[in-house]
Amino acid sequence: MYLKMLGLLGFGLLLARPVNADIPKTVALATTDWCPYACDEGGVKGIVHEYLETILGKHGIELVVSSYPWSRAIEVARNDNDISGLLTAVYSEAPDFRMTKIPIDTYQVCYISLSQNNWNYDGPSSLRSFNGKLGYVANYGYGEPTDTYISQPENKSHLISVAGSEGLVRLMKLLNAGRIDTLVEDINIVKWYLELEQNNQKGTDIAARYRINGCQSPKPFFLAVNPNVSWGAEFLALLDGEFAKPQNRDLLWKIKDKYLGHSIY
């Protein structure tokens, strides 16, 4: 009888166990400077960092985010035991990682050129007729049809890639110097960059120097966890549950408005 009672007690404790009991109290993720989503600027964390920090804080979990050049961030998240995953990712960037089923948010990749450039992006056919130089960040997942265009060997002569930190800053320098004709980047990241430049060069209409050649449809992005993390499935399930809550979607939009509500572009 005593053993039976112990068994029932143990079963009851198991049922009463918090659903996130195996998740550590501190979760470390890697990212890159992808502002306004994830920022490596003094005192500015970024939309996704703030959003996840708030959500995880409700569960007593501290979020620690470390920023690296993007290729390095993927490598660290894959091989460093102290880093458990990527703050933001899409499948093409880390196909071996486990990701949330519900996306954190969406991003929209656009083609940006100097204002006098008259090429327009309008799907795969317009890329096939592109005769200039396209700048992009190595190992970024831009979505289709851009990823396919970048991967095809016959387009190599039309491509210039950058790696390391401050990818967009480097691409904008190439664009302004005439070394590339168009660059590809998420529109909110371009907006953030232009607003910073506008603040640094008051009295100059920075946005007027550039034009949007066209944009892909919005694509979802996710949080990714190294497949070898023992508590990964539990962590992703916790996040999926939180991402599905209407109040958390409202929270996300409030944070986005704080970062993007006064965009100049």
Number of C-alpha atoms within 10 A of each C-alpha: 6 7 8 9 10 11 12 12 12 12 12 11 11 10 10 9 11 9 12 16 11 13 17 13 14 12 17 18 24 25 27 26 22 24 22 22 24 22 21 20 10 6 7 14 19 21 24 23 20 18 22 20 17 16 19 19 13 9 11 12 17 18 19 14 21 18 18 18 18 24 18 17 20 23 14 21 24 21 13 12 13 11 21 24 33 27 28 24 24 21 15 13 16 22 11 13 21 20 27 21 14 18 19 23 18 12 20 17 23 23 23 27 23 21 13 9 14 10 19 17 19 12 15 14 10 12 16 10 10 17 13 14 19 25 28 24 23 16 16 17 17 24 19 15 13 19 14 12 17 21 10 9 8 9 17 13 11 16 16 18 15 16 16 14 19 18 21 22 12 17 24 21 12 18 21 14 10 12 16 22 22 27 25 23 22 20 18 21 20 23 19 21 16 19 19 13 15 16 11 11 11 9 8 12 12 18 17 10 12 17 18 20 20 16 19 19 13 14 15 14 20 20 25 26 28 23 16 13 15 12 16 22 16 15 21 19 17 18 20 18 12 17 21 13 11 10 11 16 16 11 16 20 16 15 17 18 13 12 18 18 10 11 13 14 16
